[in-house]
Amino acid sequence: MGEGRGSAVVCVVMVCVLLMVQYSQMAHAAVYPVGGAQGWTFNVASWPKGKRFRAGDTLVFNYSPSAHNVVAVNRVGYNRCITPRGSKVFQTGKDQIKLVKGQNFFICNLPGHCQSGMKIAITAI
């Protein structure tokens, strides 16, 4: 086998391995309805406890858009129940948000809702 042909085979094998790894990670992504059957509502802050989240998993926030929203915030926004400038606001009532590696914070920013426990903090590995 010539030198060029051997390099081409190695390159094709590497591409196949990379595609398999990517597919494997996507195939293992989970979908979590936030709050379970009750959905995104008050006192949901403890819902993530006992669950193992991975980067690429999807959170589904089910709620009435006339009553709530979902805001992806940073740690300060989560701790203080505020919406930092540039935060992404979701308001469809069926929002699907993919987790990133590390910490992910979400609140409802309607008056008093976050303070009443309508917030979650999730660490994805």
C-alpha positions in Angstrom: 0.0 0.0 0.0 1.4 3.4 -0.9 2.0 6.1 1.7 -0.9 8.3 0.4 -3.4 5.4 0.5 -2.4 4.5 4.1 -2.8 8.1 5.3 -6.3 8.2 3.6 -7.3 5.0 5.5 -6.1 6.4 8.8 -8.0 9.7 8.1 -11.3 7.8 7.3 -11.0 5.7 10.4 -10.4 8.8 12.6 -13.5 10.5 11.1 -15.6 7.4 11.8 -14.4 7.2 15.4 -15.2 10.9 16.0 -18.7 10.5 14.5 -19.4 7.5 16.7 -18.3 9.3 19.8 -20.5 12.3 18.9 -23.5 10.0 18.1 -22.9 8.1 21.4 -23.1 11.3 23.4 -26.2 12.5 21.6 -27.9 9.1 22.0 -27.4 9.3 25.8 -29.0 12.7 26.2 -32.0 12.6 28.5 -35.1 14.8 28.5 -36.4 15.9 31.9 -39.8 17.5 32.4 -39.1 20.1 35.1 -41.2 19.6 38.2 -42.5 16.2 37.0 -46.3 16.0 36.5 -46.8 19.4 38.2 -44.6 21.2 35.8 -42.7 24.5 36.3 -44.5 25.9 39.3 -43.9 27.2 42.9 -41.7 25.2 45.3 -39.9 23.4 42.5 -36.4 24.3 43.8 -35.8 20.9 45.2 -36.9 19.0 42.1 -33.3 18.5 40.8 -32.1 16.7 44.0 -31.1 13.0 43.3 -31.0 13.4 39.6 -27.8 13.2 37.5 -27.7 15.7 34.7 -25.3 15.7 31.7 -24.4 18.4 29.3 -26.7 18.0 26.3 -29.7 16.8 28.4 -32.9 18.8 27.7 -35.1 20.4 30.4 -38.7 20.8 29.4 -40.5 23.6 31.2 -44.3 23.1 31.0 -46.4 26.0 32.4 -49.1 28.4 31.6 -47.5 31.3 29.7 -50.0 33.7 31.1 -48.9 32.8 34.6 -45.2 32.2 34.4 -42.0 32.3 32.4 -38.5 30.8 32.5 -35.3 32.9 32.6 -31.8 31.5 32.2 -29.7 33.5 34.7 -26.3 33.4 36.3 -25.6 32.5 40.0 -26.2 36.1 41.1 -29.6 36.2 39.3 -30.5 32.9 40.9 -29.4 33.8 44.5 -31.0 37.3 44.4 -34.0 36.5 42.2 -33.1 39.1 39.7 -32.8 39.2 35.9 -29.3 40.3 34.9 -29.0 42.2 31.6 -28.8 39.9 28.6 -30.6 37.0 30.3 -32.6 34.8 27.9 -36.3 34.9 28.7 -38.5 32.0 27.6 -42.3 32.3 27.6 -43.9 29.6 25.3 -45.2 27.4 28.1 -43.4 24.4 26.5 -39.8 25.6 26.6 -37.0 23.1 25.8 -33.6 24.2 27.1 -30.4 22.2 26.5 -28.0 22.0 29.5 -24.5 23.2 29.2 -21.6 21.6 31.1 -21.3 23.2 34.6 -23.9 25.2 36.4 -27.3 26.1 34.9 -29.7 28.5 36.7 -33.3 29.2 35.9 -35.9 31.4 37.6 -39.4 32.7 36.9 -39.0 36.5 37.0 -42.6 37.5 37.5 -43.0 39.4 40.8 -42.6 37.2 43.9 -42.4 33.9 41.9 -38.7 33.2 42.3 -38.8 34.2 46.0 -41.6 31.6 46.4 -39.3 28.8 45.2 -39.8 29.0 41.4 -36.2 28.5 40.6 -33.8 25.7 40.0 -30.0 25.2 40.0 -28.6 22.3 38.0 -25.0 21.1 37.6 -24.4 19.1 34.4 -21.4 17.0 34.0 
